[in-house]
Amino acid sequence: MTFSVESENREGKIVLQETDESLATWSCFSGISETLQDELRKANVLIVPHVGYGSREDLVYFPRGTEELLSSLRNASDASLDVDICADDSTYQEIDLHSDILRIAQLVVAHFLSPVVVDLVSTFIKQQLGRRFVNGKVISTIVLSETPTGRSIKIRYEGPAATYQSALHDALESLRTGSGSIELPETTARDGETA
């Protein structure tokens, strides 16, 4: 049976669903060298590319700002993080999709590190958006690799930057407790704080 839970309100959407993606599957991604694959097997956080865009199914890319995200995660004070990116230098390419939405590269994370990674990504979002944080929108996908149930769970968030951290922590708590329900927090129109 496939697991899938979704919550949506007028401001955004969060979806949790079972996936075949994991640290192991991405460390063997066909678009990278064997040398890099060996390095990726040591990582517990991977930044992975998007594959396909529109009619270009062969396009492998990262959203604008991915190098900054990689640097931010690598410079985190948490020594338990071993962060890498699924791209050789020669094939790495960023695409700017020219919208007001901040797109975060997909992350595949060892499940036990997910709360730390959510906090670090939240800090990155605040830095990237600056004064636009209060009204900013973000799209983010995090795959929790091989949770204690043996399955990997993909969490996709599309919504206000101001509620990103609380929405993802609520989703992680829902998965931890097995409650099977999530609620997407709403922001107030005035100041961006959660309602």
C-alpha positions in Angstrom: 0.0 0.0 0.0 1.3 3.4 -1.0 1.4 6.1 1.7 0.1 9.6 0.7 -1.2 12.5 2.8 -2.0 16.0 1.6 -3.0 19.3 3.2 -3.9 22.4 1.3 -5.3 25.9 2.2 -5.7 29.1 0.3 -2.0 29.9 0.8 -0.2 26.7 0.0 0.1 22.9 -0.1 2.1 20.2 1.6 2.2 16.6 0.3 3.8 13.6 2.0 4.1 10.4 -0.1 6.0 7.2 -0.3 8.8 7.2 -2.9 11.4 4.8 -4.2 14.0 7.6 -4.0 16.7 7.2 -1.3 20.3 8.1 -0.6 21.3 4.7 -2.1 19.3 5.3 -5.4 20.6 8.8 -5.9 24.2 7.9 -5.1 24.0 5.6 -8.2 22.4 8.3 -10.5 23.4 7.5 -14.1 24.3 11.1 -14.9 27.4 11.1 -12.7 30.9 9.6 -12.7 31.8 6.4 -10.8 34.3 8.5 -8.7 31.5 10.8 -7.6 29.2 7.9 -7.0 31.7 6.5 -4.5 31.8 9.9 -2.7 28.0 10.2 -2.6 27.7 6.9 -0.9 29.3 8.5 2.2 26.8 11.4 2.3 23.8 11.6 4.6 22.4 14.7 2.9 22.3 14.9 -0.9 21.2 17.8 -3.1 19.8 16.1 -6.2 18.9 17.5 -9.7 15.5 18.0 -11.3 15.2 15.7 -14.3 13.1 17.0 -17.2 11.4 20.3 -17.8 8.5 20.8 -20.1 9.2 18.9 -23.3 12.9 18.5 -22.4 12.9 15.1 -20.7 16.7 15.0 -21.0 17.3 18.2 -19.1 19.1 17.7 -15.8 19.3 20.9 -13.8 19.3 22.6 -10.4 17.3 25.7 -9.5 19.2 29.0 -9.2 20.8 29.3 -5.8 21.8 25.7 -5.4 25.5 26.4 -5.0 24.6 28.8 -2.1 22.5 26.1 -0.5 25.3 23.6 -0.8 27.7 26.1 0.8 25.2 26.9 3.6 24.6 23.3 4.5 28.3 22.4 4.4 29.2 25.4 6.6 26.6 24.4 9.2 28.0 23.9 12.7 26.4 20.4 12.9 29.3 18.0 12.5 26.9 15.1 11.8 26.1 16.5 8.4 27.9 15.0 5.4 26.5 17.0 2.5 27.2 16.4 -1.2 25.6 17.2 -4.6 24.6 14.7 -7.3 26.5 16.5 -10.2 29.9 16.4 -11.6 31.5 19.9 -12.2 31.3 19.4 -15.9 27.6 18.6 -16.0 26.3 21.0 -13.2 23.8 23.5 -14.5 21.5 25.9 -12.8 18.3 27.3 -14.4 16.6 30.4 -13.3 12.9 30.0 -13.8 12.2 33.7 -13.4 9.4 33.8 -10.9 8.8 35.3 -7.5 8.9 31.9 -6.0 12.1 30.7 -4.3 12.7 27.2 -5.5 15.0 25.0 -3.3 16.9 22.1 -4.8 15.5 18.7 -3.8 17.3 17.2 -0.8 17.5 13.5 0.1 18.2 13.2 3.8 19.0 10.4 6.3 15.7 10.5 8.2 17.3 11.1 11.6 18.8 14.4 10.3 15.6 15.8 8.9 14.8 18.2 11.8 18.3 19.7 11.6 18.1 20.0 7.8 14.6 21.6 7.9 16.0 24.3 10.3 19.1 24.9 8.1 16.9 25.2 5.0 14.6 27.6 6.8 17.6 29.8 7.7 18.7 29.6 4.1 15.3 30.7 2.9 15.3 33.7 5.3 18.7 34.7 4.0 17.8 34.3 0.3 14.5 36.2 0.6 15.7 38.9 3.0 13.0 41.6 3.4 10.7 39.6 1.0 10.6 36.7 3.6 7.3 37.9 5.1 5.4 37.7 1.8 7.7 35.3 0.0 6.7 31.9 -1.5 8.8 28.8 -1.5 8.8 25.4 -3.2 10.8 22.7 -1.5 11.1 18.9 -1.7 12.8 16.8 1.0 13.0 13.0 0.8 13.5 11.3 4.1 15.6 8.3 3.1 14.7 4.9 4.6 12.7 5.9 7.6 12.4 3.4 10.5 9.5 1.8 8.6 11.9 0.9 5.8 10.3 3.3 3.3 11.3 6.7 2.0 8.9 9.6 2.3 8.9 12.6 0.0 7.7 15.9 1.5 6.8 18.6 -1.0 5.9 22.1 0.3 4.6 24.9 -1.8 3.6 28.0 0.2 4.5 30.9 2.3 8.2 31.1 3.4 7.0 32.3 6.8 5.3 28.9 7.5 7.9 26.6 5.9 9.7 25.7 9.1 6.5 25.0 11.2 4.8 23.2 8.4 7.7 20.8 7.8 8.2 20.2 11.5 4.5 19.4 11.8 4.9 17.0 8.9 7.9 15.3 10.5 6.0 15.0 13.8 3.0 13.5 12.0 5.3 10.9 10.5 7.0 10.2 13.8 3.8 9.7 15.7 2.0 7.9 12.8 -1.0 10.3 13.1 -1.6 10.3 9.4 -2.8 13.9 9.4 -1.2 17.2 8.8 -2.4 20.8 8.8 -0.8 23.5 6.8 -0.4 26.6 9.0 -1.8 29.9 7.7 -0.1 33.3 7.9 -1.7 36.6 8.7 -1.8 38.9 5.8 -0.3 41.7 7.9 2.9 40.4 9.2 3.6 36.9 8.0 3.4 35.3 11.4 1.6 32.0 11.7 -2.0 32.3 12.8 
